[in-house]
Structure formats: C-alpha cells, structure tokens
C-alpha cells in the first residue's frame, strides 16, 4: 500500500462522523490487536479519542492475541472474549435499547 492509499483509507484523515447524522447513542466499536504495530494501535486510540466528544458510546477494545486480520477472521467465533462474542453482545445490547 502506498502512502497515498493509506491516507485515503485512514479514518483519522476523513471528515469526522457527526452525531447529528447518526444520533449521539450510536455505538462505535474500535477493535485493535495487541500484536498490531504500535503505530496501528496509536492510530486506533487516537481515532477513539477523536470520536468520544461527539458520541456517548465509543469503545476501544484491544484483543490480546490478535492483530486486525485475525480479529476479522475470528468474528464468527463465539468463545468468551472473542471478537465474535463481543460483536454478538454489542448487537444484543443495542437491540434492547
């Protein structure tokens, strides 16, 4: 990936989501792996901080034995604390609201 491609895909460099478009109660999940690069982790944390002033429900979760690729691969799993289980729990809590 070139620098230009990376910049075009970076959520940090996109217009900020606005709560007036989605509602302040929008649940935003930002997942990063503990084995992702320090820069990827830093950007994930920075993005969460960028969104927190506009949304009530911004959650940054770091998965201990994953990177962002294995998080996506494991979305179908439902073992305790897997990304799939976290997604299921998040969706269920959103449905109940």
N, C-alpha and C positions, 0 to 999 in steps of 0.2 A: 504494500500500500504506500502510495506516495504521500508526502506531507500535505499536498493539496487535497487528496482524497480523505485523509484523516481529518483535516479541518472541516471538510464538508459534511462529515458524518458525526462530528463531535457535538453532543448535546450542549456542552458548555458554550459553544460558539453560535448556537441557534437562538432565535428570539425566545425569551423566557415564556414558559407556559403561564397563562394568566387565569386566576381563579374566577374571573368574571366570565370566562369562556367555558369553564368546566365545573365551577362550584368549589367553594372552599373545602368541602368534605371529600373531594376526590382523594382516593387512597393511592399514593405513589410508592411503589416498592423499588428500591435500588439495591441490586444484589451484586456483590463482588466476591471473588475468591481470595482467600489468604495467600494462595500461591500465584496470584496475578502479580504483575510487575508493580513495584512501588509507585510508579507513575500512574498506572491504571487505577490503583487504589486511591491515590491522591485525587485524581480527577473525579472518581465516584463520590468521594467525601465532599469535594468542592461543589459538585452538582447538587447533592442533597442540601447543602447549606444555601445554595442559590435558590432552591425551591421553598425552603421552610418559611420564609416570611410571607409567602402567598398562599400556602396550603397548610391545613391543620394536621394532615396525616401523611407525613413523609417519613419513610422508614429506610434506613440503610442497614443492610444485613451482610455480614462477612461470613462466608462459609469456609470453615477451617481447612478442609482437604480438597478444595476445588479451585478452578480458575473459571473464567467466564464461559469457556467452551463446555466444561463438564457440568456447570450449572444448567445450561440449556439441555444437555444430554440427559440429565437426571430429572428433568421436570415431570416425567411420567412416574417417577418413584413416589411411594407414599410412606417410606420409613420415617421414623421420628427425626425431625430437623433436616430432612432432605428438602431441596427446593420445591419438589412437587407437593410435599406435605405442607410447606409454608404457603404455597400458592392456593392449595385447597382451603386451608384455614382462612387465608385472607379473603378468598371469594365467598366463603360461607359467612364470615363476619359482615361482609359488605351486603350480602343478601338479607341479613337480619336487620340491617339499619333501616 
